[in-house]
């Protein structure tokens, strides 16, 4: 059997941690910061983990991610 392909968009956006959780960049930080509260901007730094239902979708597109 040939190898399954990983979805290119998932390759660029997600990483799978050693425990199997999916890590991604925080949403809502690209533009429009002037309307966001300082609290939102502060808490949206760095990365975040996907919820279980979203994680299931992403893992389906990344067949070789553990």
C-alpha positions as a Markdown table, in Angstrom:
| # | Residue | x | y | z |
|---|---|---|---|---|
| 1 | Unk | 0.0 | 0.0 | 0.0 |
| 2 | Unk | 1.2 | 3.5 | -0.7 |
| 3 | Unk | 1.7 | 5.9 | 2.2 |
| 4 | Unk | -1.2 | 8.1 | 3.2 |
| 5 | Unk | -0.7 | 11.9 | 2.7 |
| 6 | Unk | -0.8 | 14.4 | 5.5 |
| 7 | Unk | -3.0 | 17.4 | 4.8 |
| 8 | Unk | -0.6 | 20.3 | 4.1 |
| 9 | Unk | -2.7 | 22.9 | 6.0 |
| 10 | Unk | -2.4 | 20.7 | 9.1 |
| 11 | Unk | 1.3 | 20.4 | 8.7 |
| 12 | Unk | 1.7 | 24.1 | 8.9 |
| 13 | Unk | -0.7 | 24.9 | 11.7 |
| 14 | Unk | -0.6 | 22.0 | 14.2 |
| 15 | Unk | 1.9 | 20.0 | 16.3 |
| 16 | Unk | 1.2 | 16.9 | 18.3 |
| 17 | Unk | 2.7 | 16.7 | 21.8 |
| 18 | Unk | 4.3 | 13.7 | 23.4 |
| 19 | Unk | 1.1 | 13.0 | 25.3 |
| 20 | Unk | -1.0 | 13.1 | 22.0 |
| 21 | Unk | -2.6 | 16.5 | 22.5 |
| 22 | Unk | -2.7 | 18.9 | 19.5 |
| 23 | Unk | -1.0 | 22.3 | 20.0 |
| 24 | Unk | -1.9 | 25.3 | 17.9 |
| 25 | Unk | -1.5 | 29.1 | 17.7 |
| 26 | Unk | -4.0 | 31.2 | 19.6 |
| 27 | Unk | -6.9 | 32.5 | 17.5 |
| 28 | Unk | -8.0 | 36.1 | 17.1 |
| 29 | Unk | -4.7 | 37.8 | 17.1 |
| 30 | Unk | -4.1 | 38.7 | 13.4 |
| 31 | Unk | -5.7 | 42.1 | 13.2 |
| 32 | Unk | -8.2 | 44.4 | 15.0 |
| 33 | Unk | -6.2 | 44.6 | 18.2 |
| 34 | Unk | -7.5 | 48.1 | 18.9 |
| 35 | Unk | -11.0 | 46.7 | 19.7 |
| 36 | Unk | -9.7 | 43.8 | 21.8 |
| 37 | Unk | -9.4 | 44.3 | 25.5 |
| 38 | Unk | -5.9 | 44.2 | 27.1 |
| 39 | Unk | -7.0 | 41.2 | 29.1 |
| 40 | Unk | -7.8 | 39.3 | 25.9 |
| 41 | Unk | -4.5 | 40.2 | 24.2 |
| 42 | Unk | -2.6 | 39.2 | 27.3 |
| 43 | Unk | -4.3 | 35.8 | 27.7 |
| 44 | Unk | -4.1 | 35.0 | 24.0 |
| 45 | Unk | -0.3 | 34.9 | 24.0 |
| 46 | Unk | 1.7 | 31.9 | 22.8 |
| 47 | Unk | -0.1 | 28.6 | 22.0 |
| 48 | Unk | -3.1 | 26.7 | 23.1 |
| 49 | Unk | -4.4 | 23.1 | 23.0 |
| 50 | Unk | -7.3 | 22.0 | 20.8 |
| 51 | Unk | -10.5 | 20.7 | 22.4 |
| 52 | Unk | -11.2 | 16.9 | 22.1 |
| 53 | Unk | -13.7 | 17.1 | 19.2 |
| 54 | Unk | -11.4 | 19.4 | 17.2 |
| 55 | Unk | -8.4 | 17.3 | 18.0 |
| 56 | Unk | -10.2 | 14.3 | 16.5 |
| 57 | Unk | -10.8 | 16.1 | 13.2 |
| 58 | Unk | -7.2 | 17.3 | 13.0 |
| 59 | Unk | -5.7 | 13.9 | 13.8 |
| 60 | Unk | -7.7 | 12.4 | 11.0 |
| 61 | Unk | -5.9 | 14.7 | 8.6 |
| 62 | Unk | -2.5 | 13.8 | 10.1 |
| 63 | Unk | -2.3 | 10.0 | 9.8 |
| 64 | Unk | 1.3 | 9.6 | 11.1 |
| 65 | Unk | 1.1 | 12.0 | 14.0 |
| 66 | Unk | 1.0 | 10.1 | 17.3 |
